[in-house]
Amino acid sequence: MADTPQPEADENWWRGAVIYQVYPRSFADSNGDGTGDLAGVRSRLPYLAELGVNALWFCPWYPSPMADGGYDVADYRDVEPVFGTLAEAEKLISEALALGIRTIIDIVPNHISAAHPWFREALAAGPGSPARERFWFRPGRGEHGELPPNNWPSQFGGPAWTRTTDPDGTPGDWFLNLFDSEQPDLNWNHPDVRAEHEDILRFWFDRGAGGVRIDSAAMVMKDPALPDLTDEPGVPHPYIDRDELHEVYRGWRAIADSYPGARILVGEVWLPDAERFARYLRPDEMHTAFNFDFLACPWEADRLRTSIDVTLAAHAPVSAPATWVLCNHDVTRTVTRYGRADTGFDFATKAFGIPTDLELGTRRARAAALLTLALPGSVYLYQGEELGLPEVEDIPLDKLQDPMYLRSGDTNPGRDGCRVPLPWSGEAPPFGFSPAGAAAEPWLPQPADWAARTAEAQAADPDSMLTLYRAALRLRRAEPGLGDGTFAWLESAPGVLTFRRSPDFVFTLNLAEEPAELPPHTQILLTSAPLTAGRLPADTAAWLRG
């Protein structure tokens, strides 16, 4: 990537970036213990540079008991020993930057691990202590305090409250955990909590991080009265999208802006209200936020067009670029989802045993890759999507580790199926994920039939998903009209989406059953599948010189 400008020179890099999501545990294992690590990522930086991405977003790499895959953080200023060391993280940030690739780290402000020193201090200090004021400790309801303080549900199932045991062995107060019971929620009304996170931002920006991704960004502030959830119209939600949040993120933005090179804030913001969503993207708050409407959208022309329109309209008033993502570490992998009768995504409907047509799903995923990379704004690419990996749906039940599965009473398969370690090379597991002869098996088992899906095999195949992604990213870098910029729909047949990105770049996608005519063009730059007698087959996309 010799043509890549030096990172600090481009203040607007984030507006059209392609950002690759790394789930460290499953990316590459350097020492044979079955778990991915930072040394493994460093060894694969040339692969990522050749792929053509602008930045890496790392899921949490901090010390953690791993009750929720690292999103239960015990120390924000260090690295989980199984992943490596702080010095290694600093080397990774520096080495990636030398290749023109920035690093975005994950911040989880809503909660910490029950193993964090703050929470251990709070438990030891007992009811009513100042240490407990950093969290949400409350007495229970009922005659003997045996009922949770309110009716809030955990995101992982069951109540969002866990009862403590007092030093004398009797049941004590309850503490709030909107996720797992090992993830106590922080009280963001407490000055210690705010000061701590601002210092954490500075800690990582000082080490060269190019930005932070903010986990569960709209859930951080709670109504201090902790009222029950209600369906009553006009009543503000007690812990989602509260107005007080914006003050927090304005403070974070001021810190980010005090560093050179546009250190960015990226929010995980799940909100159905487009106007409320856009508030987080005002010029003095976050730079961008994830676009979950598009991620969950079914593979249907009208629905996709509406999602694109709604997304662009939401971002326009605040002049923020949209983000486009097909998959991440929490959702069903694209080739599996697009091969199902219901091609949308909803956590509530995730279940075992849903039939899928992987050939159809792969065809659609190839077309969707060209769609996302042609839309205005930035793109997030989850590791393994460039290899066309399917959701692994036959992991033995005793190997599943996700609390979403464990807390569901074995009814929800959870998220482990999209977190299976990557296949790099070879004919059998661990497919180069771990060194040859490694004593430990990968932390989640890989399918035995993944030989054709390895990065090595696909690099040698001109028709592979990896080859398609490399070609698309190479063209995207060369096309001045792609990334951030203008967008206009063009007239097209029913079931066909066609738009113009610059005077001479045109995208078209056929979601109808029959082949479609290409729009007027002078050159075919790239297609997701071969044309049929010069026409665009079903579930196929094309990049054209208009």
N, C-alpha and C positions, 0 to 999 in steps of 0.2 A: 504493500500500500504506500509506495513511495510518493504517490500523488496526493496523499492526505495531508492537509495543512496541520501545522503544529496545534495541538488542542487548545492551548490558552489563547490562540490568536482569533478564534471564531466564537464570538459572544452568542451567536444564534444557533449553535450546533444542535441544540435540543429540539428545535422546531421541526426538523425533518430527519431526525436520527433513526437508525435501525438499532434497536437495543436488544441484546440477547440475554435471556434470563437463565442464570446458572443456579441450579439446585445442587449445592456443593456435595451433598451426601451421595449423589447419583451421577456426577459428571465424569470423574476419572480418579482412580485409586492408585496412588504412587507406591505405597508401601505394603500392599498385599493383605491389609486387615479387613478388606471387604467393604470399606467405606470410602467414598470419594474425599479428596482433600485439596488443599490449596496448591500443593506441589503438583498434583495431577492437573489442575487448571493451568498452572504455569507451563507445564509440558505441552499443553494443547493450544497455547496462544497462537502459534503459527497457523493452526487449523482455523481459528476464529478470525485471524487477519485475512486468510485466504477466502473465507466465507464472505467477508466484506462488511462486518458490523462496525458500528461507531462507538458502542458502549456495551458494558456488561452490567447487568443487575444481578447481584448476589442475594439469594435468600439468606437468612441469618447465619453467620459463621461464628457467633459468640459462644462462650461457655454456657452449656445448657444441659439439663437432665434429659432432654429430648422427649418430654411428655407430649409435645406437639411439633415434632420435627424441627426444633430449634426456635420456634416462635414463643417459647418459654425461656426468656433470657435471664441468665444469672449474673452477667457482668458485661456491660456494653463497651468496655475499654480493653478487651482482650479477645483471644480466639480460642474456640473450643479445641482442646488438645488433639482430639481425633482428626481435626481438620488441619492442624499445624500450629504456628505461633504468630504472635503479633508481628514479629520481624518478617515472617513469610508473607503476611498480608501486605505489609508495606512494599516488599519486593514485587509482589504481584501487581499492585497499583502502579508502581513505577515502570515495570516491564511492559505492561499493557499500554501505558501512556506513550511509551517509546514507539509503539506500533500504531499510534493514533487512536487507541481505544481507551475510553474513559471507564471509570468504575463507579457504579451506583450501589450503595449499601442499603440494607433494610433496617428501618427503625420501627420498633413496635411500641408506640406510646401508650396504648390502652392498658397494657398489663405487663407484669414481669413474671419471672419464675418464683414459685414458692421457695426455691433454694436461694433466691437473692438475699443478700445481707439485710436489706431493709425489712423484708417480710419475716425473716427469722427473728430479727430484733422485735418486730411488732408482736409476734406470737409469744416471745419470752416476756415481754413487758406487761402483757395482760390487759384486761378491759380498762378502757378509759385513759390509757397512756398516750402521751404525745406521739410515740412511734406508730400507733395505730391510725393516727389522723391522716397519714399518707395513703391510706386505703379506705375501703368502705366496710367497716365493722359495725354491725348492728345487732341488738337483741332480737330474738325471734318472736313471732306472733304465737298465739295460743296460750293456754293456761300455764304451760311450763316452758314457753319459748321454743316449742318443738316444731313450729312451722316457719318456713323462710320469711324474711322480713317483707317481701312483696312477691308479686306473681311473675317477675321477669324470667324468661326462659334462657337457658344456655344455647349458644349457637351450635353446640354439639349434642343437644338433647338433654332433657331433664331440667331441673331448676338451675338458676344462675347463682345459687348460694350454696356455700359449704359451711357446716357447723364445726366450730373449734372445740377442743377439750381443755378445760381449765387445769391448772397445775395439780389440783386435788383430784383430778380424774372425772369430774362432773362435766356434763355438756355445757359449753359456753356460748359466746356470741357467734354470729354467722359472718362470713365475709363474701363480698360480691366477686363472682367470676363469670363474666359473660361468655367465656370460652371453656376451657378445661378447669377442673378444680385445682390443678397445679399452676394456674395462671391468674393470680389475684389481680383485680382491676385497681389501677392507681386513681387517687383522688386529685384531679387536676385543678381543684380549687386551692391546693396546698402549695405554698411558694417553693418548698423544697423540690417538688415534682417538676415544676416549670424550670427552675434553675438547673437541675440535673440534666434535663434533656437539651437545654441550650448548650451546656458544657459538652455533652456528647456530640452534638453537631460540630462544634469547634474542634473536638478531638480528632474526628475523622477528616474534616476539611483540612486540618493542619497536615494530615498524612497524604493529601493529594486526592481524596475522593472527589469525584465530579458531581456528586449529587446524592440524595437520599430518597428512597421509596418509603412512604409513610403507610404502614399497615393499619387497616381498619380506621382510616383517618376520620371518618364521620361519627365515630362512636366514642370518642375520647372524653367528652364532657358529659356529666350527669346532672340531672335536677337534684339539688342537695336534699330535697324532701323525699327522694326515692319513692314517688307515688306508683301505684299499680299501673300497668299498661291498660289502656282503655281504647275502645273504638269510637268514643265520643267525638264528633266533629269539632274541629277548631282547637282541640287540646294539643299543645306541642308534645312531641315525642320526648319521653324522659331521658333518653340517652342517644338518639340518633339525630345528627344535623342540628345541633343546638347553636344558637346565634353566638354564644360565647366562644365557640371554636375559632372564629375568624381572628380574634385578638391573638390567640396562640400562634396561628400560622403567619400572621403579620410579623410577629417577633422572630419566627424562624427565618422568614424571607429576608429580614434585615441582616441577620447573621450571614446567610448565604450570599447576599449582595456585597458584603464587606470583603469577600474573597475574589481573586481574579478568575477570569475564564468562565463565567456563568455557571456557578455551582447550583444545581437545580433541585427543586422539590417536586416529587411526583406522588400524587395522592391515590390511595385505594379508596375510591369514593363510590359506593353503591347507592344511588339515589334515583328514584323514578321521575322526580320533578326537575326538568331541564333548567329552569331558572334558578332553582336552589343549587343545583350542581355547578352552574357557571359562577356562582359567587366565590367558590373556592379558587377560581382561576383569574380573579381580578389582578391587575398588574402588581399589587403589593402583597399577593398571597402565593399560592402554588404556581409553578410554571405550567404543569400539565397534570392530568388525572386520567386514570384508566377508563376506557369506554366499555362498560359492561353490557350496555344495550346491544352493541354490535357483536360482542363475544357470544351472547346467548341467543342471537337471532337465528331463526331457522333458515335453511337453504332454499329460500323462495324469493323470486324476483321482486315482488311488491314489498315484501317485508324488509328485504335488504335495502331497497331504495329508500323506504321510509326511515330506516335506522340511520342511513347515511345522511339523509336530509335533516333529521332531528339532531344528529350529532353536530353537523356543521352549523346549524342554526343556533344551537346552544353555545357554541364557542365564539361565534361571530361578535356578539356584543362586547366581549372582553378581549377580543383580538388574540385569543389563545389558540394554538394549534391543536387539532384533534389527535387522539391516539387510536391505533387500530391493533387489535390483538385477537387471535383465534383460539388461544389455549394458554393455560398456565399450570402451575403446580397444584391447583385446586379443582380443576375441571377435567371432564372426559376428553381424551386426546381427539384431535380433529378428524383423523381418518376413520375412527370408530363412530364418532357422533354423526358425521355426515353420511355414514352408511346405514343409518337407522331410519325407521319410518318417521320418527319424531327427531328432526335434525336440530332442534333448539337445545338449550341447556337450562336445567333448573335443578338446584340441589334437592328440592323436595321430591323429585321424580326419579332420582338416581337409585337403581336397584340392580340386583343380580339377574343374570340370564336374559338380558334384552338382546334380541337377534340383531346382527349387523352384517352388511355386505362390504367387506374391506376393499374389494376392487372398485366398487362404486364410490366408497368413501375416499379412497386415494385419488380417484379422478377428480372428485369435487375439491379435495384439499389442495390439489395442484392448481386448480383454477382459483381457489380462494387465496392462495399465496400471491398470485399475480394481482388479484383484486386489492388486497391490503397494501401491497407495495406500490400500487398506482394511486391510491387515495391521498389527498392532501394532509400533511402532518407527519407524525412519527409512528413507527411500527415496533411492536414488541414481539419477539420471536422466542418461544419457550424451547429450551434445549431438547433436541430429538425431533422437533417438528420438521426440521430441514432434512431429516432422514425418513420422514413419513412413518414414524413409529406408531403402532396402534396402542390403545389401552390394553394393558395386560389384565385379563378378566378371570384367569384361572389360577391366581396365586393361592396356594394352600391356606386355608383359614387360619392355621396356627402360625403362619408367617406374617399375617397382616398386623400392622402396628399403628395405624391411624386411629386417633381417639374418636373420629367421626364414625368409624366402624365399631369400635369397642363399646361406645356409649349408645349405639342404636339397637342393641339387643340382636346383633348379627343380621339386621335387615338391610342396612345401607353398606355397600361395599367400600365406602370411604374413598380416599384419594391416592392410595398406594399404587393403583394401577397406572397412573400417569407419572409415577416417581421411580419406576424401575430403572436401574443403572443402564447407562448408554452402552451400545455395542460399537466398539471401535474397529476391531479386526478379528480375523480368525474364523474357524468353522464351528466352534462350540463355546459354551459359557466358560469363562466370563467374557469372551469376545474382546479381549484387550482392555476391558475396564480395569482389571487388576493385572499386575505383572504375571508373566508365565510362571507356573509352579506355585502360585500363591496358596498358602495354607488355608486361608479363610475364604468362604464363598461370599459373593456379593450380599449385602444386607437385605435385599429383596431378590428373589430368584428371577433370572432372565429366561424367556422362552427358548427352548432348544433349537427352534427353527429360524433364528434371527441372523443366520450367516449372510443372507443376501441383503440384509438391512444395515450391515456395518458401514461405517464411514469409509473404510478402505475399499470395500466392494463397490459402493456407490460412486466413489471418486473415479473409478475405472469404467463406469457405465454412463454413456452419453444420454441415456433416457431416464436416469434415476431422479429421485426427488432432490438429492443433494446437488446434482448438476443443474437442475432447474433453478434452485435457490441461488447458487453461485452466479448463474447467468443473469438472473433478475437483479441481484444486488449490484453486479457489475454495471448493467445498463442503468440502474437507478442512480448510481454515482455519476454516470456520464451524461444523463439527461437533465438539463437545467430546469425543465418544467416539472420534474418530479420532486418528491419531498414536500416541503412547505410551498404554498403557492395557490394559483387560481384553479377553479374547478367549474365545469359547466356540463349539464346533461345534454346529450344529443338525441334526436328523434330515433326511435328504434322499434322493432317489431315487438309484439306481446311476448313476455318472457325473456326479453333480451335487455341487458343494461349496457348503455354506451355513454361514455363521457369524454370530454376533452380536457387535458391538463395544461396545454400550451398551444400556441398556434399550430404546431405540427405533431403533437403526441395525442393519440386516441386509444382509449381502452374499450374493449367490448367483451361481454360475458353472456354466453347462451345458457339460460336455465330452462328453456323450453325443451320439449321432447324431440323435435325434428331439427336437423341442421339449419343454420341461419346464414344469410348472406352477410359478408363482411361489409362494414361501412366503407365509403370511399377512402382510398389510401394509396400511397406511393411505394410503401415498403412494409413487409411483415418483420417486426423486430424479434418477437418471441411469442410462442404459443404454449399453452399448458399441455396440449395433446395434438397429434397430427390433424391437419385439415382433411375433410372428405370432399374430394372433387372441388377444392377451392372454397368450400363452405365450412362454417364453424359448427362442429358437432355439439350435441348436448353436453352440458357440464364442462365446457371448455372456454378458456379465456385467451385473448390475444392482445398483444401490445403492437400498435401500428404507428407508422409514420403517416400522418394525415395529409 
